[in-house]
Amino acid sequence: MFILSRKALRAFWERHPPARQPLEDWYTVAEGARWQNLAEARKDFRHADPVGDCTVFNIGGNKYRLVVKINYRKQKIFIRAVLTHAEYDKGGWKEDCGA
């Protein structure tokens, strides 16, 4: 998969250093994946959940949430938000996902 953009991940882990390794681990797996649908993504990340047009990944033992849009046909992942659990709960990110 082609991931747009690692910069968003880096900006987040610079503010939340413990998130670095789990986000790098997610990136490595996702970049090497060739998912065709959510079921295949869940083989790598069993807690990936659909929310509107987005997929939400639990990162770092559910401390963080990664919100992405996945175009399976084009093999592209668009990072929409990287959030702490508290930021995620506020729900502001949902508009971008049509939820």
Helices and strands as residue ranges (DSSP letters): E 2-4, H 6-15, G 17-19, H 20-32, H 38-44, E 49-51, E 54-59, E 64-71, E 76-84, H 85-90, G 92-97
